Amino acid sequence: MVTQTVIGNTIIREIRVKNALSRSGLPEYDYALNPYLGCQHGCAYCYAMEFTRGEPGRRWGEVVYVKANLLQVLSREVRRFKPGVVGLSTITDPYQPVESIYKLSRRSIEILCNAGFHVSIQTKSALIIRDIDLLSRCSSDVDVGFTITTMRDTYRLIEPMAAHPMARASALRRINSLGIETWVFLGPIIPGINDKREDYEPIIRLARNTGSQLIIDRFRPRPLVIKVMGNRLGPVNTPSRSWWSTVLKDVLTLCREYGVECMSAEDEWRMTRSRKR
Protein backbone atom coordinates (compact mmCIF):
# COMPACT_ATOMS: atom_id res chain seq x y z
CA MET A 1 0.00 0.00 0.00
CA VAL A 2 1.34 3.45 -0.95
CA THR A 3 0.80 6.32 1.49
CA GLN A 4 0.23 9.66 -0.19
CA THR A 5 0.21 13.25 1.03
CA VAL A 6 0.77 16.70 -0.45
CA ILE A 7 3.46 19.14 0.69
CA GLY A 8 3.17 22.53 -0.96
CA ASN A 9 2.68 21.75 -4.64
CA THR A 10 4.38 18.36 -4.45
CA ILE A 11 2.70 14.96 -4.22
CA ILE A 12 4.57 12.78 -1.72
CA ARG A 13 4.20 9.01 -1.85
CA GLU A 14 5.76 6.57 0.61
CA ILE A 15 7.15 3.37 -0.89
CA ARG A 16 9.09 0.40 0.40
CA VAL A 17 12.39 -0.76 -1.07
CA LYS A 18 14.53 -3.89 -0.99
CA ASN A 19 17.88 -2.09 -1.29
CA ALA A 20 19.34 1.12 0.10
CA LEU A 21 22.92 1.21 -1.20
CA SER A 22 23.64 0.63 -4.87
CA ARG A 23 26.92 0.34 -6.73
CA SER A 24 27.72 3.76 -8.13
CA GLY A 25 28.42 4.37 -11.79
CA LEU A 26 30.42 7.46 -10.81
CA PRO A 27 34.12 6.73 -10.28
CA GLU A 28 34.44 8.96 -7.21
CA TYR A 29 31.92 6.87 -5.25
CA ASP A 30 31.77 3.21 -4.30
CA TYR A 31 28.06 3.39 -3.50
CA ALA A 32 25.09 5.66 -4.14
CA LEU A 33 22.35 6.33 -1.62
CA ASN A 34 19.18 8.09 -2.73
CA PRO A 35 16.63 8.38 0.09
CA TYR A 36 14.08 9.88 -2.28
CA LEU A 37 13.02 9.40 -5.90
CA GLY A 38 12.29 12.65 -7.66
CA CYS A 39 13.19 16.09 -6.35
CA GLN A 40 11.08 19.01 -5.20
CA HIS A 41 13.69 21.47 -6.48
CA GLY A 42 12.56 20.65 -10.01
CA CYS A 43 15.71 21.99 -11.68
CA ALA A 44 15.12 22.28 -15.41
CA TYR A 45 18.57 21.02 -16.42
CA CYS A 46 18.84 18.05 -14.06
CA TYR A 47 20.03 14.87 -15.77
CA ALA A 48 18.51 12.84 -12.91
CA MET A 49 15.04 13.08 -14.42
CA GLU A 50 16.34 10.88 -17.25
CA PHE A 51 17.43 8.18 -14.78
CA THR A 52 14.44 8.29 -12.43
CA ARG A 53 11.88 5.68 -13.32
CA GLY A 54 8.15 6.15 -13.29
CA GLU A 55 6.11 9.09 -12.13
CA PRO A 56 8.85 11.01 -10.25
CA GLY A 57 10.88 11.19 -13.45
CA ARG A 58 7.97 11.98 -15.76
CA ARG A 59 6.59 14.65 -13.40
CA TRP A 60 9.92 16.12 -12.35
CA GLY A 61 9.52 18.43 -9.35
CA GLU A 62 5.85 17.53 -8.91
CA VAL A 63 6.06 14.00 -7.44
CA VAL A 64 8.53 12.60 -4.90
CA TYR A 65 8.70 9.05 -3.58
CA VAL A 66 9.94 8.58 -0.02
CA LYS A 67 11.67 5.30 0.76
CA ALA A 68 9.85 4.71 4.02
CA ASN A 69 11.82 1.63 5.13
CA LEU A 70 15.22 2.91 3.95
CA LEU A 71 16.80 3.11 7.40
CA GLN A 72 15.94 -0.47 8.31
CA VAL A 73 17.36 -1.74 5.02
CA LEU A 74 20.49 0.41 5.31
CA SER A 75 21.12 -0.79 8.87
CA ARG A 76 21.24 -4.37 7.57
CA GLU A 77 23.38 -3.55 4.55
CA VAL A 78 26.16 -1.73 6.44
CA ARG A 79 26.80 -4.94 8.36
CA ARG A 80 27.29 -6.87 5.11
CA PHE A 81 28.93 -4.39 2.73
CA LYS A 82 32.57 -3.40 2.68
CA PRO A 83 32.96 0.23 3.87
CA GLY A 84 33.60 2.74 1.12
CA VAL A 85 32.61 6.17 -0.16
CA VAL A 86 28.87 6.79 -0.42
CA GLY A 87 27.47 9.51 -2.69
CA LEU A 88 24.47 11.17 -1.01
CA SER A 89 22.75 11.66 -3.38
CA THR A 90 23.31 10.98 -7.09
CA ILE A 91 19.81 11.36 -8.59
CA THR A 92 18.02 13.49 -5.99
CA ASP A 93 18.80 16.21 -3.47
CA PRO A 94 19.20 14.68 -0.01
CA TYR A 95 18.12 17.95 1.63
CA GLN A 96 15.09 18.86 -0.47
CA PRO A 97 12.13 20.15 1.63
CA VAL A 98 10.64 16.71 2.33
CA GLU A 99 13.81 15.89 4.32
CA SER A 100 12.67 18.35 6.98
CA ILE A 101 9.86 15.91 7.77
CA TYR A 102 11.34 12.45 7.17
CA LYS A 103 15.01 13.05 8.17
CA LEU A 104 16.15 10.08 6.09
CA SER A 105 19.37 11.80 5.02
CA ARG A 106 20.32 12.75 8.55
CA ARG A 107 19.72 9.27 9.91
CA SER A 108 21.45 7.64 6.95
CA ILE A 109 24.59 9.73 7.53
CA GLU A 110 24.59 8.67 11.16
CA ILE A 111 24.26 4.98 10.30
CA LEU A 112 26.98 5.15 7.65
CA CYS A 113 29.46 7.10 9.78
CA ASN A 114 29.00 4.74 12.70
CA ALA A 115 29.70 1.81 10.36
CA GLY A 116 32.97 3.23 8.99
CA PHE A 117 31.72 4.55 5.63
CA HIS A 118 32.65 7.96 4.21
CA VAL A 119 29.71 10.08 3.07
CA SER A 120 30.06 12.63 0.27
CA ILE A 121 27.06 14.96 0.37
CA GLN A 122 25.93 17.17 -2.51
CA THR A 123 23.02 19.57 -2.15
CA LYS A 124 21.43 22.88 -3.19
CA SER A 125 19.76 23.34 0.18
CA ALA A 126 20.59 25.30 3.32
CA LEU A 127 18.57 22.72 5.30
CA ILE A 128 21.82 20.83 5.80
CA ILE A 129 22.67 23.35 8.55
CA ARG A 130 20.06 21.58 10.68
CA ASP A 131 22.49 18.67 10.88
CA ILE A 132 25.57 20.67 11.86
CA ASP A 133 25.85 18.70 15.11
CA LEU A 134 25.99 15.38 13.27
CA LEU A 135 28.39 16.68 10.62
CA SER A 136 30.70 17.92 13.39
CA ARG A 137 30.72 14.50 15.06
CA CYS A 138 31.41 12.80 11.72
CA SER A 139 33.74 15.52 10.41
CA SER A 140 36.50 13.16 9.30
CA ASP A 141 34.01 10.87 7.56
CA VAL A 142 32.05 13.42 5.53
CA ASP A 143 32.61 16.01 2.84
CA VAL A 144 29.99 18.50 1.71
CA GLY A 145 29.51 20.00 -1.74
CA PHE A 146 27.10 22.71 -2.80
CA THR A 147 25.88 23.09 -6.36
CA ILE A 148 25.85 26.79 -7.27
CA THR A 149 25.19 27.70 -10.90
CA THR A 150 25.11 31.49 -10.52
CA MET A 151 24.91 34.04 -7.72
CA ARG A 152 22.36 36.10 -9.66
CA ASP A 153 18.59 35.89 -9.25
CA THR A 154 18.42 34.39 -12.73
CA TYR A 155 19.01 31.05 -10.96
CA ARG A 156 15.21 30.92 -10.57
CA LEU A 157 14.89 30.28 -14.31
CA ILE A 158 16.58 26.91 -13.98
CA GLU A 159 16.33 26.11 -10.23
CA PRO A 160 12.84 27.33 -9.32
CA MET A 161 12.52 25.68 -5.91
CA ALA A 162 16.13 25.49 -4.73
CA ALA A 163 17.53 27.70 -1.98
CA HIS A 164 18.83 31.12 -2.96
CA PRO A 165 22.54 30.91 -3.92
CA MET A 166 23.38 33.32 -1.09
CA ALA A 167 21.79 30.90 1.39
CA ARG A 168 23.86 28.06 -0.05
CA ALA A 169 27.01 30.18 0.21
CA SER A 170 26.24 30.99 3.84
CA ALA A 171 25.69 27.31 4.64
CA LEU A 172 28.97 26.45 2.91
CA ARG A 173 30.87 28.98 5.01
CA ARG A 174 29.28 27.69 8.21
CA ILE A 175 30.16 24.07 7.49
CA ASN A 176 33.66 24.93 6.30
CA SER A 177 34.33 26.90 9.50
CA LEU A 178 34.01 23.63 11.43
CA GLY A 179 36.94 22.11 9.56
CA ILE A 180 34.77 19.90 7.38
CA GLU A 181 35.99 19.39 3.82
CA THR A 182 33.85 21.42 1.40
CA TRP A 183 33.65 21.81 -2.35
CA VAL A 184 31.57 23.69 -4.90
CA PHE A 185 30.03 22.26 -8.03
CA LEU A 186 29.74 25.01 -10.64
CA GLY A 187 27.50 23.36 -13.14
CA PRO A 188 25.99 22.92 -15.44
CA ILE A 189 27.16 26.02 -17.26
CA ILE A 190 24.49 26.65 -19.90
CA PRO A 191 24.88 28.81 -23.01
CA GLY A 192 23.08 32.12 -22.57
CA ILE A 193 21.98 31.34 -19.01
CA ASN A 194 24.98 31.35 -16.65
CA ASP A 195 28.04 31.51 -18.89
CA LYS A 196 29.19 35.08 -18.15
CA ARG A 197 31.88 36.26 -15.72
CA GLU A 198 29.24 37.90 -13.54
CA ASP A 199 27.76 34.42 -13.09
CA TYR A 200 30.83 32.44 -12.13
CA GLU A 201 33.43 34.88 -10.77
CA PRO A 202 31.55 35.34 -7.43
CA ILE A 203 31.44 31.54 -7.09
CA ILE A 204 35.18 31.32 -7.65
CA ARG A 205 35.70 33.97 -4.95
CA LEU A 206 33.51 31.92 -2.59
CA ALA A 207 35.67 28.85 -3.24
CA ARG A 208 38.80 30.89 -2.50
CA ASN A 209 37.40 32.33 0.72
CA THR A 210 36.42 28.90 2.03
CA GLY A 211 39.38 26.94 0.68
CA SER A 212 36.95 24.77 -1.26
CA GLN A 213 37.76 22.83 -4.39
CA LEU A 214 35.77 23.98 -7.43
CA ILE A 215 34.45 21.43 -9.90
CA ILE A 216 33.03 22.82 -13.13
CA ASP A 217 30.85 21.13 -15.70
CA ARG A 218 29.12 21.97 -18.95
CA PHE A 219 25.50 21.51 -19.86
CA ARG A 220 24.89 18.02 -21.23
CA PRO A 221 21.57 18.07 -23.10
CA ARG A 222 19.45 14.94 -23.01
CA PRO A 223 16.03 14.43 -24.66
CA LEU A 224 13.82 14.85 -21.57
CA VAL A 225 15.93 17.72 -20.25
CA ILE A 226 15.68 19.54 -23.58
CA LYS A 227 11.89 19.07 -23.52
CA VAL A 228 11.54 20.40 -19.96
CA MET A 229 13.85 23.34 -20.57
CA GLY A 230 12.12 24.13 -23.85
CA ASN A 231 8.72 24.22 -22.15
CA ARG A 232 10.01 26.56 -19.44
CA LEU A 233 12.57 28.73 -21.23
CA GLY A 234 11.97 28.38 -24.94
CA PRO A 235 14.50 26.97 -27.43
CA VAL A 236 17.62 25.56 -25.80
CA ASN A 237 21.02 26.63 -27.10
CA THR A 238 23.10 23.55 -27.84
CA PRO A 239 26.60 23.87 -26.36
CA SER A 240 29.34 23.75 -28.97
CA ARG A 241 32.94 22.68 -28.45
CA SER A 242 34.22 26.17 -29.22
CA TRP A 243 31.78 27.74 -26.74
CA TRP A 244 32.83 25.38 -23.96
CA SER A 245 36.51 25.79 -24.76
CA THR A 246 36.17 29.57 -24.39
CA VAL A 247 34.17 29.42 -21.15
CA LEU A 248 36.38 26.74 -19.61
CA LYS A 249 39.52 28.70 -20.43
CA ASP A 250 38.12 31.82 -18.74
CA VAL A 251 37.03 29.93 -15.64
CA LEU A 252 40.39 28.21 -15.29
CA THR A 253 42.18 31.55 -15.77
CA LEU A 254 40.15 33.11 -12.97
CA CYS A 255 40.81 30.09 -10.76
CA ARG A 256 44.56 30.55 -11.22
CA GLU A 257 44.27 34.26 -10.46
CA TYR A 258 42.30 33.59 -7.28
CA GLY A 259 44.44 30.61 -6.25
CA VAL A 260 41.53 28.17 -6.33
CA GLU A 261 41.94 24.44 -6.91
CA CYS A 262 39.73 23.99 -9.93
CA MET A 263 39.06 21.20 -12.39
CA SER A 264 36.48 20.14 -14.91
CA ALA A 265 34.20 17.22 -14.12
CA GLU A 266 35.88 15.21 -16.88
CA ASP A 267 39.31 15.73 -15.31
CA GLU A 268 38.00 14.74 -11.91
CA TRP A 269 36.50 11.54 -13.33
CA ARG A 270 39.76 10.67 -15.11
CA MET A 271 41.84 11.28 -11.99
CA THR A 272 39.50 9.21 -9.85
CA ARG A 273 39.58 6.32 -12.30
CA SER A 274 43.37 6.36 -12.43
CA ARG A 275 43.63 6.32 -8.63
CA LYS A 276 41.31 3.31 -8.43
CA ARG A 277 43.33 1.21 -10.90
Secondary structure, DSSP 8 states (H G I E B T S, - for coil): --EEEEETTEEEEEE--S-SEEE-SSTT-SEEE-SEES-TT--TT-THHHHS-SHHHHTTTTEEEEETTHHHHHHHHHHHS---EEEE-SSS-TTSTTHHHH-HHHHHHHHHHHTT-EEEEEES-GGGGGGHHHHHHTGGGEEEEEE-S-SSTTHHHH-TTS--HHHHHHHHHHHHTTT-EEEEEEEEE-TTTS-SHHHHHHHHHHHHHHT-EEEEEE----HHHHHHHHHHHSS-----HHHHHHHHHHHHHHHHHHT--EEEHHHHHHHHHHHH-
